[in-house]
Amino acid sequence: MSESTTIRIRSETRDRLNRLARVGGISAPELIAQLVDRAEADELFAQHARAFRELRDGAPSSLAAIEREDAAWHESDLASPPSPT
């Protein structure tokens, strides 16, 4: 088992976490870990969206080249798994 620690939260927040954990059939620490995982994934997607907007707005020709290359890969046989021979 991982090392644990204590964090200070409002009683209302603790009660809400415990209710959500109970409904989900998991422990409060497991719920907190899932929520942190989700927050990290959300941040990753937000960073990707920002980078895409910067590329789209700042270098549209580069984005167009990337999209053409991507389309070429998807249309090629290289994008498909090899067929057994």
PyMOL commands that set and color helices and strands:
alter all, ss='L'
color gray80, all
select helices_A, chain A and resi 11-24+28-58+60-75+77-79
alter helices_A, ss='H'
color red, helices_A
deselect
rebuild
show_as cartoon
